Amino acid sequence: MSNPASDDVAPRPDTKKTSGETPQSVLLVPYPKIIFLYPTFLLAIISAIGMHFLTDPFAPENNTAAGIGTMFLGLFTINLVILAFDFPRTTSLTLFFFGAAVTMGLVLLFTFQPQLWPDLTAFMKHFHPVANATFYWTIAVVLGALFLVVGVVVRFDYWEVRGNELLHHHGFLSNLERLSAPNLRMEKEINDIFEYLLLRSGRLVIYTSNDRQPIVLDNVPFITKKEEAVTRMLGALQVQVRREDGK
């Protein structure tokens, strides 16, 4: 009588490789700060669609149109503040969000409910920001065109990290600069919490083994994932070199 345990098929080893976790190269693309205006771009599209379906949006009693204009101006102002200043600490971020939320909330409250504070609402009647759908579509088209130009430009100026070298692709003729990088070091800096929240972006400082100045790349989106990918790739290369050396 055969042993049931011996008749069991031995479990196959897991054939899924983790090679996908160790990339052959990592692209590092620094972007200009204008990409952080994408919330304004999205809200402009939403506002244009909303104004398109409103009847008589320029009527003085049309608080919906004024509310849309107020929200757009508020978000646009926040976007400009993000571009103009750095918020390196969580405390400054919290205070800014709190102040912006309270201000916008009060403005919207007294816009839609004018009877709550008649004196204030009488003063706020002079503040009635209303624009037609064409205005919002124009803002969206302008920002969209700028984003498209940025997307084209960065394709001709970016860095590529490989196992043993650092490549700089630049120029419309695909100029290539090769830097030996056997002992590549990289530091991640998050100098603005807003920029990190919007696109998980930050600054990368790259140190090569030669006597060059450190390479500074600002506004690299998804910086944590980029850093982890480079670390895995360089770590796998070091393990491979040690195995070839027999150490």
WOKAUR-V516157 format. One record per residue. N is the residue number from 1. RES is the residue in one small letter. OMEGA is omega in radians with two decimals (NA if undefined). NEAR is the number of other C-alpha atoms within 12 Angstrom. Layout:
BEGIN
((N & RES & OMEGA & NEAR) (N & RES & OMEGA & NEAR))
END
This chain:
BEGIN
((1 & m & -3.07 & 6) (2 & s & 3.11 & 7) (3 & n & -3.11 & 7) (4 & p & -3.10 & 8) (5 & a & -3.14 & 9) (6 & s & -3.14 & 9) (7 & d & -3.13 & 10) (8 & d & 3.10 & 10) (9 & v & -3.14 & 9) (10 & a & -3.12 & 8) (11 & p & 3.14 & 8) (12 & r & 3.08 & 8) (13 & p & -3.12 & 8) (14 & d & -3.08 & 7) (15 & t & -3.14 & 8) (16 & k & -3.12 & 9) (17 & k & 3.10 & 9) (18 & t & -3.12 & 11) (19 & s & 3.11 & 13) (20 & g & 3.12 & 12) (21 & e & 3.12 & 19) (22 & t & -3.07 & 22) (23 & p & 3.07 & 26) (24 & q & 3.11 & 23) (25 & s & 3.14 & 26) (26 & v & 3.12 & 29) (27 & l & 3.09 & 29) (28 & l & -3.04 & 40) (29 & v & 3.04 & 34) (30 & p & -3.11 & 34) (31 & y & 3.00 & 32) (32 & p & -3.03 & 25) (33 & k & -3.11 & 30) (34 & i & -3.13 & 29) (35 & i & 3.13 & 33) (36 & f & 3.05 & 35) (37 & l & -3.10 & 33) (38 & y & 3.03 & 31) (39 & p & 3.08 & 32) (40 & t & 3.10 & 33) (41 & f & -3.13 & 30) (42 & l & 3.14 & 24) (43 & l & 3.09 & 29) (44 & a & 3.10 & 35) (45 & i & 3.13 & 28) (46 & i & -3.14 & 23) (47 & s & 3.12 & 37) (48 & a & 3.11 & 31) (49 & i & 3.13 & 21) (50 & g & 3.14 & 26) (51 & m & -3.14 & 31) (52 & h & -3.08 & 21) (53 & f & 3.10 & 15) (54 & l & 3.07 & 22) (55 & t & -3.14 & 16) (56 & d & -3.07 & 19) (57 & p & -3.08 & 26) (58 & f & 3.07 & 20) (59 & a & -3.10 & 17) (60 & p & -3.11 & 17) (61 & e & -3.13 & 19) (62 & n & -3.11 & 22) (63 & n & 3.14 & 31) (64 & t & 3.12 & 30) (65 & a & 3.11 & 34) (66 & a & 3.10 & 36) (67 & g & 3.09 & 32) (68 & i & 3.12 & 37) (69 & g & 3.13 & 36) (70 & t & 3.12 & 32) (71 & m & -3.14 & 33) (72 & f & 3.12 & 34) (73 & l & 3.13 & 29) (74 & g & 3.14 & 29) (75 & l & 3.12 & 29) (76 & f & 3.10 & 26) (77 & t & 3.11 & 19) (78 & i & 3.11 & 28) (79 & n & 3.12 & 28) (80 & l & 3.09 & 22) (81 & v & 3.10 & 23) (82 & i & 3.13 & 32) (83 & l & -3.02 & 24) (84 & a & -3.03 & 17) (85 & f & 3.05 & 19) (86 & d & 3.11 & 23) (87 & f & -3.01 & 24) (88 & p & -3.04 & 20) (89 & r & 3.14 & 16) (90 & t & -3.13 & 18) (91 & t & 3.12 & 12) (92 & s & 3.10 & 18) (93 & l & -3.12 & 24) (94 & t & 3.13 & 16) (95 & l & -3.13 & 14) (96 & f & 3.13 & 22) (97 & f & -3.14 & 23) (98 & f & 3.14 & 14) (99 & g & 3.14 & 16) (100 & a & -3.13 & 23) (101 & a & 3.13 & 19) (102 & v & -3.12 & 15) (103 & t & -3.13 & 19) (104 & m & 3.12 & 25) (105 & g & 3.13 & 20) (106 & l & 3.14 & 24) (107 & v & 3.13 & 33) (108 & l & -3.13 & 30) (109 & l & -3.10 & 25) (110 & f & 3.03 & 28) (111 & t & -3.11 & 36) (112 & f & -3.14 & 25) (113 & q & -3.05 & 21) (114 & p & -3.09 & 21) (115 & q & -3.11 & 13) (116 & l & -3.12 & 15) (117 & w & -3.00 & 17) (118 & p & -3.11 & 14) (119 & d & -3.14 & 12) (120 & l & 3.14 & 19) (121 & t & 3.07 & 22) (122 & a & 3.08 & 17) (123 & f & -3.09 & 15) (124 & m & 3.08 & 24) (125 & k & 3.09 & 21) (126 & h & 3.10 & 13) (127 & f & -3.08 & 21) (128 & h & -3.08 & 31) (129 & p & -3.14 & 28) (130 & v & 3.06 & 32) (131 & a & -3.14 & 31) (132 & n & -3.11 & 28) (133 & a & 3.14 & 28) (134 & t & 3.13 & 19) (135 & f & -3.12 & 21) (136 & y & 3.08 & 31) (137 & w & 3.12 & 26) (138 & t & 3.09 & 19) (139 & i & -3.12 & 29) (140 & a & -3.13 & 28) (141 & v & -3.14 & 21) (142 & v & 3.13 & 21) (143 & l & 3.12 & 26) (144 & g & 3.10 & 24) (145 & a & 3.10 & 18) (146 & l & 3.10 & 22) (147 & f & 3.12 & 23) (148 & l & 3.10 & 17) (149 & v & 3.11 & 18) (150 & v & 3.13 & 21) (151 & g & 3.11 & 20) (152 & v & -3.07 & 16) (153 & v & -3.07 & 20) (154 & v & 3.07 & 26) (155 & r & 3.14 & 25) (156 & f & 3.10 & 22) (157 & d & 3.13 & 28) (158 & y & -3.11 & 30) (159 & w & 3.13 & 33) (160 & e & 3.13 & 31) (161 & v & 3.03 & 37) (162 & r & -3.03 & 32) (163 & g & -3.06 & 31) (164 & n & 3.14 & 26) (165 & e & 3.10 & 28) (166 & l & -3.07 & 34) (167 & l & 3.06 & 28) (168 & h & 3.09 & 29) (169 & h & -3.13 & 25) (170 & h & 3.11 & 20) (171 & g & -3.14 & 16) (172 & f & 3.09 & 14) (173 & l & 3.09 & 10) (174 & s & 3.04 & 15) (175 & n & -3.05 & 16) (176 & l & 3.08 & 18) (177 & e & -3.10 & 18) (178 & r & 3.09 & 18) (179 & l & 3.09 & 27) (180 & s & -3.05 & 21) (181 & a & 3.10 & 25) (182 & p & -3.13 & 21) (183 & n & -3.10 & 22) (184 & l & 3.04 & 29) (185 & r & -3.08 & 24) (186 & m & 3.12 & 30) (187 & e & 3.13 & 25) (188 & k & 3.11 & 30) (189 & e & 3.06 & 25) (190 & i & -3.05 & 30) (191 & n & -3.11 & 24) (192 & d & -3.10 & 30) (193 & i & 3.12 & 29) (194 & f & -3.13 & 34) (195 & e & 3.10 & 39) (196 & y & 3.12 & 30) (197 & l & -3.08 & 22) (198 & l & -3.07 & 24) (199 & l & -3.09 & 26) (200 & r & -3.04 & 25) (201 & s & 3.13 & 35) (202 & g & -3.11 & 38) (203 & r & 3.04 & 32) (204 & l & 3.07 & 31) (205 & v & -3.05 & 25) (206 & i & 3.10 & 30) (207 & y & 3.09 & 24) (208 & t & -3.05 & 26) (209 & s & 3.14 & 20) (210 & n & -3.04 & 18) (211 & d & 3.10 & 11) (212 & r & 3.00 & 13) (213 & q & 3.11 & 11) (214 & p & 3.14 & 17) (215 & i & -3.08 & 26) (216 & v & 3.11 & 23) (217 & l & -3.14 & 30) (218 & d & 3.04 & 29) (219 & n & 3.04 & 34) (220 & v & -3.12 & 37) (221 & p & 3.11 & 31) (222 & f & -2.98 & 28) (223 & i & -3.12 & 35) (224 & t & 3.11 & 24) (225 & k & 3.11 & 22) (226 & k & -3.13 & 32) (227 & e & 3.12 & 32) (228 & e & 3.14 & 20) (229 & a & 3.11 & 29) (230 & v & 3.13 & 36) (231 & t & 3.11 & 29) (232 & r & -3.10 & 26) (233 & m & 3.14 & 28) (234 & l & 3.09 & 31) (235 & g & 3.10 & 25) (236 & a & 3.12 & 23) (237 & l & 3.13 & 26) (238 & q & 3.10 & 20) (239 & v & -3.14 & 16) (240 & q & 3.14 & 15) (241 & v & 3.14 & 16) (242 & r & 3.12 & 12) (243 & r & 3.11 & 11) (244 & e & 3.11 & 10) (245 & d & -3.12 & 9) (246 & g & -3.14 & 8) (247 & k & NA & 9))
END
